[in-house]
């Protein structure tokens, strides 16, 4: 069994449709430093973040929300953050957010925007199936199966993969805790089966 898993959140098959959130980039905010700050770089922000962060459901979509979204920022339920912290994850900077649907009037404050601190170069490229990207294998390498080197992952329980920052990697102990807590919308993909 793998020591690490790729964390995903898919729509439950019994749902007809889900809310689709607009991305959280902040490019229009004057204090946002695009040259320094990014949700995907695994570093603490220099810029002041809006409080609360306003997240809108895209027009035409229902109010049914998943447990977690990747909208540049990671948007997740407060209960998921709490469970991750219970599992020992201590590298989550969280920011209050309000999710609204202008058409239906829906509003919730049960979610936070998360900056996952820690960009870790943990892929074993020689054992991974690389299908795109540059020779440096940083930030946007395309994989059709990736091998995580536990030595390179160090002691992180959860991190963004430096080779592909859309990948969120969790330790087996975190996965087991989340399964035990009943998070049925989360999927734990074996790295060898992960495509991204």
C-alpha positions in Angstrom: 0.0 0.0 0.0 1.2 3.5 -0.8 2.3 5.8 1.9 0.9 8.8 0.0 -2.3 9.5 -1.8 -3.6 12.2 -4.1 -6.6 14.0 -2.6 -9.5 14.6 -5.0 -13.2 15.5 -4.5 -15.6 14.3 -7.1 -19.4 14.8 -7.3 -21.4 12.1 -5.6 -22.9 9.8 -8.3 -26.4 10.2 -6.9 -26.3 14.0 -7.5 -27.7 15.4 -10.7 -25.4 18.4 -10.7 -23.2 20.4 -8.4 -22.4 24.0 -7.7 -19.5 25.3 -9.9 -17.5 28.0 -8.2 -15.8 31.0 -9.9 -12.1 30.9 -9.4 -10.4 32.9 -6.6 -7.5 34.8 -8.2 -7.8 38.4 -6.7 -6.1 39.9 -9.8 -8.4 42.9 -9.6 -7.5 43.7 -6.0 -5.0 46.5 -5.8 -3.1 45.1 -2.8 -2.7 41.7 -4.3 0.9 41.1 -5.4 0.7 38.8 -8.5 4.5 38.7 -8.7 4.8 37.3 -5.2 1.5 35.8 -4.0 -0.2 32.7 -5.4 -2.5 30.1 -3.9 -0.5 27.4 -5.8 3.0 28.2 -4.7 2.8 26.8 -1.1 4.1 30.1 0.5 2.5 32.4 3.0 1.0 35.6 1.5 2.6 39.0 1.6 -0.6 40.8 0.5 -3.5 41.5 2.7 -6.4 39.1 1.9 -10.0 40.3 1.7 -12.0 39.3 4.8 -14.2 37.5 4.0 -13.3 36.3 0.6 -16.3 36.4 -1.7 -16.9 33.3 -3.8 -19.7 33.1 -6.2 -21.5 30.1 -7.7 -21.4 30.3 -11.5 -24.8 31.3 -13.1 -27.0 28.4 -14.0 -25.6 26.0 -11.4 -27.4 24.7 -8.3 -26.5 25.4 -4.7 -25.3 21.8 -3.9 -21.7 22.2 -2.8 -18.9 19.5 -2.6 -16.7 19.1 0.4 -13.7 20.7 -1.4 -13.0 22.7 -4.6 -9.7 23.7 -6.3 -10.4 27.2 -7.6 -6.8 28.3 -7.6 -7.5 28.7 -3.9 -8.6 25.5 -2.2 -12.1 26.0 -0.9 -13.1 23.5 1.7 -15.6 23.0 4.5 -14.7 24.1 8.0 -15.3 20.5 9.2 -12.8 19.2 6.7 -10.2 21.6 7.9 -10.9 20.6 11.5 -10.5 16.9 10.6 -7.2 17.6 8.8 -5.9 19.4 11.8 -7.1 16.5 14.0 -5.0 14.2 11.8 -1.9 16.4 12.5 -1.9 18.6 9.4 -0.5 22.0 10.6 0.3 23.8 7.3 -3.1 25.2 6.4 -3.5 29.0 6.3 -7.3 29.5 6.3 -9.3 32.6 5.3 -13.0 33.1 6.0 -15.1 33.0 2.8 -18.8 33.5 1.9 -20.2 31.5 -1.0 -23.2 33.0 -2.6 -25.5 32.3 -5.5 -26.9 35.6 -6.8 -29.8 33.9 -8.7 -31.1 31.8 -5.8 -30.1 34.0 -2.9 -28.1 31.1 -1.4 -25.4 32.0 1.1 -23.1 30.0 3.3 -20.2 30.7 5.6 -19.4 27.1 6.3 -16.3 27.1 4.0 -12.9 28.6 4.1 -10.3 29.4 1.5 -7.1 27.5 2.2 -3.5 28.3 1.3 -1.7 25.0 1.6 1.8 25.8 2.8 4.5 23.5 1.4 5.4 23.0 -2.2 7.4 19.8 -2.1 9.5 18.3 -4.9 8.6 14.7 -4.1 8.0 13.1 -7.4 10.4 10.3 -8.5 10.5 11.3 -12.1 12.4 8.2 -13.2 9.5 6.0 -11.9 6.7 8.4 -13.0 4.9 8.5 -16.4 5.6 12.0 -17.5 3.5 13.0 -20.6 4.2 16.7 -20.8 6.0 19.7 -19.3 9.5 21.1 -19.5 12.8 19.5 -18.5 12.9 21.1 -15.1 9.7 19.2 -14.1 8.3 22.0 -12.0 4.9 23.5 -11.5 3.0 22.1 -14.5 4.4 18.7 -15.3 1.7 16.4 -16.8 1.5 12.9 -15.4 -0.3 9.8 -16.3 0.8 8.2 -13.0 3.3 9.6 -10.6 5.6 8.0 -8.1 6.0 9.8 -4.7 9.4 9.4 -3.1 8.7 9.2 0.7 12.2 10.5 1.5 11.6 13.6 -0.5 8.1 14.1 1.0 9.9 14.3 4.4 7.5 14.7 7.3 4.8 16.5 5.5 1.3 15.1 6.1 -0.2 17.2 3.3 1.4 19.3 0.6 1.2 20.5 -3.0 3.5 18.6 -5.4 6.1 21.0 -6.7 6.2 19.2 -10.1 2.4 19.8 -10.6 0.9 22.3 -8.2 -2.7 21.1 -8.9 -1.8 17.9 -7.1 -2.6 17.7 -3.4 -0.8 14.9 -1.7 -1.7 13.4 1.7 0.0 10.9 3.9 -1.7 7.5 4.5 -2.4 8.4 8.2 -4.4 11.5 7.1 -6.4 9.4 4.6 -7.2 6.8 7.3 -8.4 9.6 9.6 -10.6 11.2 7.0 -12.1 7.8 6.0 -12.8 7.1 9.7 -14.5 10.5 10.0 -16.9 9.6 7.1 -15.8 12.1 4.4 -17.6 10.2 1.6 -17.1 12.9 -1.1 -13.3 12.6 -0.9 -11.4 10.3 -3.2 -7.9 9.0 -2.3 -6.1 8.2 -5.6 -3.0 6.0 -5.7 -0.2 8.1 -7.2 0.4 5.5 -9.9 -3.2 6.0 -11.0 -3.3 9.8 -10.8 -3.6 11.8 -14.0 -2.9 15.5 -13.9 
